Amino acid sequence: MTTHMGGRQGRQRARRPQPPAQAAPARLLDAARAAASHAHCPYSKYPVGAALLTADGAIFTGGNVENASYGLTVCAERVALLSAVAAGHRRFAALAVVAGGKDLAWPCGACRQVLAEFCGPGLRVCVAPIRRLAAARTVRLGALLPRAFRL
């Protein structure tokens, strides 16, 4: 394959990795941050927001919803995904997750498995601290859950 570079024809160079903050659309990170402001987290005081981009461009958001019975807490990622599925969507392009801490908060194992069921290994997953979206990092779901359970 050839490409034109500087007026001369040459072999195509390998693409440089995108800066992490550009790997997921800024609007997806912004939507996730807005969703975190609606999180119900009276026990952990750790708001998480997620924004899921469908293949046709719709964005579904969710915030974590804690419960006094901790096992019944629902993560932001699953709130966003299940809202999209309930609205009839089945094809997804990207997920952004922001959390209230200073470190990156990757989806938990349960969220990874549920995402794998509906999204597949190619889903772009971008995570960022809620106050430092420029520190975002993006990976494919397949890298987070390389051997997802399947029936």
C-alpha positions in Angstrom: 0.0 0.0 0.0 1.3 3.5 -0.8 0.6 6.9 0.5 1.7 10.4 -0.5 4.0 12.0 2.0 5.5 15.4 1.3 4.9 15.1 -2.4 6.8 11.8 -2.7 5.3 8.3 -2.9 6.5 5.8 -0.2 5.4 3.0 1.9 2.8 3.7 4.5 4.2 4.2 7.9 2.7 2.5 11.0 0.3 4.8 12.7 1.4 6.4 15.9 -0.9 5.7 18.8 -3.3 8.5 19.4 -2.8 10.5 22.5 -4.9 8.8 25.2 -7.4 11.7 25.7 -8.2 11.7 21.9 -8.8 8.0 21.8 -12.4 8.5 23.0 -14.4 11.4 21.9 -14.4 14.3 24.3 -18.1 14.4 24.3 -18.2 10.9 25.6 -15.9 11.8 28.5 -18.0 14.9 29.2 -21.2 12.8 29.2 -19.7 10.4 31.6 -18.6 13.2 33.9 -22.1 14.6 33.8 -23.6 11.2 34.7 -21.3 10.9 37.7 -22.9 14.0 39.1 -26.1 12.0 39.4 -24.5 9.0 41.1 -26.1 7.7 44.3 -23.0 6.9 46.4 -23.8 7.8 50.1 -21.7 5.0 51.4 -18.5 5.1 49.4 -18.6 8.8 48.5 -17.1 7.6 45.2 -19.1 8.8 42.2 -18.7 7.0 38.9 -20.2 8.0 35.6 -20.3 6.1 32.3 -21.3 7.0 28.8 -21.8 4.3 26.1 -21.7 5.2 22.4 -24.0 3.1 20.2 -23.0 2.2 16.7 -25.6 4.7 15.3 -24.2 7.6 17.5 -26.6 7.7 20.4 -25.1 8.1 23.9 -26.5 6.4 27.0 -25.2 7.4 30.4 -25.4 6.0 33.9 -24.0 6.7 37.4 -23.3 4.1 40.1 -26.3 3.4 42.4 -25.2 2.1 45.8 -27.4 0.2 48.2 -27.1 -0.5 51.9 -26.8 -4.2 50.9 -23.5 -3.6 49.1 -24.0 -6.6 46.8 -27.0 -4.9 45.3 -25.1 -1.9 44.2 -25.1 -1.3 40.4 -22.0 0.1 38.6 -22.3 3.0 36.3 -21.1 0.9 33.3 -24.0 -1.5 33.7 -26.5 1.3 34.3 -25.5 2.8 30.9 -25.4 -0.5 29.1 -28.7 -1.8 30.4 -30.4 1.5 29.6 -29.2 1.2 26.0 -30.2 -2.4 25.7 -33.7 -1.6 27.2 -34.0 1.1 24.5 -33.4 -1.5 21.8 -29.7 -1.0 21.0 -27.4 -3.9 20.4 -24.3 -2.5 18.7 -21.8 -0.4 20.5 -18.7 1.5 19.6 -17.1 3.0 22.8 -17.5 3.4 26.5 -16.1 6.2 28.7 -15.9 5.8 32.5 -14.9 8.6 34.9 -14.5 8.2 38.7 -14.1 10.6 41.6 -10.6 9.4 42.7 -7.3 10.6 41.4 -6.5 7.3 39.8 -8.0 5.5 36.8 -11.0 3.3 37.7 -11.3 0.4 35.2 -14.6 -1.5 35.0 -14.9 -4.3 37.6 -15.0 -8.0 36.6 -18.8 -8.2 36.6 -19.1 -5.1 34.3 -16.4 -6.5 32.0 -18.4 -9.8 31.6 -21.7 -8.0 31.0 -20.0 -5.7 28.5 -18.4 -8.7 26.7 -21.8 -10.2 26.3 -23.3 -7.2 24.5 -20.3 -5.4 23.0 -17.6 -7.8 22.1 -13.8 -7.6 22.4 -13.4 -4.6 20.0 -15.2 -2.1 22.2 -13.1 0.9 23.0 -13.0 1.5 26.8 -11.7 4.9 28.0 -11.2 5.7 31.6 -10.3 9.0 33.3 -10.3 10.6 36.7 -13.3 12.9 37.0 -11.2 16.0 37.4 -8.4 15.1 34.9 -10.1 14.0 31.7 -6.8 14.7 29.8 -5.3 11.8 31.8 -7.6 9.4 30.0 -6.4 6.0 28.9 -8.1 3.8 26.2 -7.9 0.0 25.7 -10.1 -2.5 23.9 -12.5 -4.6 26.0 -10.7 -7.8 24.8 -7.5 -6.6 26.6 -9.4 -6.1 29.8 -11.2 -9.5 29.6 -9.2 -11.7 27.2 -11.1 -14.9 27.9 -14.7 -13.8 28.4 -17.2 -16.4 29.4 -19.5 -17.4 26.5 -22.4 -19.9 26.1 
